[in-house]
Amino acid sequence: MMTNLFDIEPAGNLDTEYKDLEIDLLLKAVFRLSGYDFRLYNRSSISRRIHNRMRVSNLSTITELTNLIIHDRKYLDQILNDFSINVTEMFRNPTFFKAFRNEVIPKLRDYPEIRIWHAGCATGEEVFSMAILMEEEGLMDKTVIYATDMNEDVLEKAKDGVFPIHKMQAYTKNYQLAGGEESFSKYYKTDRQFAYFHNSLLKNIIFAQHNLVTDQSFNEFHVIICRNVLIYFTQMLQNQVHNLFYESLMLEGFLGLGDKETLRFIDIMPNYNEVNGNERIYQKVK
Ligand SMILES: C[S@@+](CC[C@H](N)C(=O)[O-])C[C@H]1O[C@@H](n2cnc3c(N)ncnc32)[C@H](O)[C@@H]1O
């Protein structure tokens, strides 16, 4: 016999149950149509983005939006973009980069090659920051940076290394707070609108699409940086992705997270030591 929702004693409010079911169906449609799986992303952030899209599109129910997503590619692309949340900046949280420079770089110097994975690199500002840092430390020639994101559009932008000129003042300040001592403007040329970062910074960077939820490990790294990505995942999904990072890190390799992320409640934590707890830098020790 078929069960319907009216037969189920809802744990909470029925309206909330229905909304949750509508979100489940929307996320299932998105997964079936695009291959992008947001079903284990943090529900409150996903729900906020769905409601924003409904407001902008003047829709009153989630089901109406699902219907449009199924029948009109434009809505699918929009919602994928809404979920991808690619806010970033150069030398974001500069103290992270300062700690990386002071506490991690000395331990990387002796390796013949250094492989760094930036997972969830968005439009590339974080990757260019790392390339500048490695260049200044005299290590870029033996470093390969793998910059990945699930969103191909942001990767296309990242490959260009072109950022709005009006952001350069803030980025220069971040760079200095991150321990940069050069003139930041030596890394780019400008016109009236944009800063064009020098191609030489790109020479050892490989950009590729990779989805942390559905794709496998693809190399063994000395460093994995994944900042401001896991914050959107449920605890269960964070555990899954941390297993992927653990598998992909060499022994004594380093893991860097965002300032609102931590390994503290993650199952794999006992296999890491804190290098700098405030800056969320960890080292794989077993
Ligand atoms: C807020 S940005 C963070 C950018 C950069 N790491 C930083 O901290 O400035 C989050 C990025 O994670 C990417 N992302 C979200 N879910 C992902 C997944 N499952 N696999 C790979 N990238 C993902 C998004 O597309 C977005 O570009």
The ligand as an SDF file (V2000), in Angstrom:
LIG
                    3D

 27 29  0  0  0  0  0  0  0  0999 V2000
   32.9740   30.9030   -1.4250 C   0  0  0  0  0  0  0  0  0  0  0  0
   33.9020   30.2110   -2.7380 S   0  0  0  0  0  0  0  0  0  0  0  0
   35.4770   30.0420   -1.9720 C   0  0  0  0  0  0  0  0  0  0  0  0
   36.5990   30.5020   -2.8580 C   0  0  0  0  0  0  0  0  0  0  0  0
   37.9700   30.4960   -2.2180 C   0  0  0  0  0  0  0  0  0  0  0  0
   38.3430   29.1680   -1.7880 N   0  0  0  0  0  0  0  0  0  0  0  0
   38.0380   31.4700   -1.0700 C   0  0  0  0  0  0  0  0  0  0  0  0
   38.0490   31.0400    0.0900 O   0  0  0  0  0  0  0  0  0  0  0  0
   38.0560   32.6720   -1.3040 O   0  0  0  0  0  0  0  0  0  0  0  0
   33.2710   28.5520   -2.7820 C   0  0  0  0  0  0  0  0  0  0  0  0
   33.6010   27.8240   -4.0710 C   0  0  0  0  0  0  0  0  0  0  0  0
   33.4030   26.4320   -3.8230 O   0  0  0  0  0  0  0  0  0  0  0  0
   32.9000   25.8570   -4.9860 C   0  0  0  0  0  0  0  0  0  0  0  0
   32.2090   24.6090   -4.6300 N   0  0  0  0  0  0  0  0  0  0  0  0
   31.0430   24.4480   -3.9620 C   0  0  0  0  0  0  0  0  0  0  0  0
   30.7210   23.1450   -3.8870 N   0  0  0  0  0  0  0  0  0  0  0  0
   31.7270   22.4690   -4.5190 C   0  0  0  0  0  0  0  0  0  0  0  0
   31.9740   21.1050   -4.7930 C   0  0  0  0  0  0  0  0  0  0  0  0
   31.1050   20.1630   -4.4280 N   0  0  0  0  0  0  0  0  0  0  0  0
   33.1030   20.7630   -5.4570 N   0  0  0  0  0  0  0  0  0  0  0  0
   33.9820   21.7120   -5.8580 C   0  0  0  0  0  0  0  0  0  0  0  0
   33.8050   23.0270   -5.6540 N   0  0  0  0  0  0  0  0  0  0  0  0
   32.6860   23.4070   -4.9860 C   0  0  0  0  0  0  0  0  0  0  0  0
   31.9530   26.9100   -5.5420 C   0  0  0  0  0  0  0  0  0  0  0  0
   31.7060   26.7110   -6.9240 O   0  0  0  0  0  0  0  0  0  0  0  0
   32.7060   28.1940   -5.2390 C   0  0  0  0  0  0  0  0  0  0  0  0
   33.4680   28.6040   -6.3350 O   0  0  0  0  0  0  0  0  0  0  0  0
  1  2  1  0
  2  3  1  0
  2 10  1  0
  3  4  1  0
  4  5  1  0
  5  6  1  0
  5  7  1  0
  7  8  2  0
  7  9  1  0
 10 11  1  0
 11 12  1  0
 11 26  1  0
 12 13  1  0
 13 14  1  0
 13 24  1  0
 14 15  1  0
 14 23  1  0
 15 16  2  0
 16 17  1  0
 17 18  1  0
 17 23  2  0
 18 19  1  0
 18 20  2  0
 20 21  1  0
 21 22  2  0
 22 23  1  0
 24 25  1  0
 24 26  1  0
 26 27  1  0
M  CHG  2   2   1   9  -1
M  END
$$$$
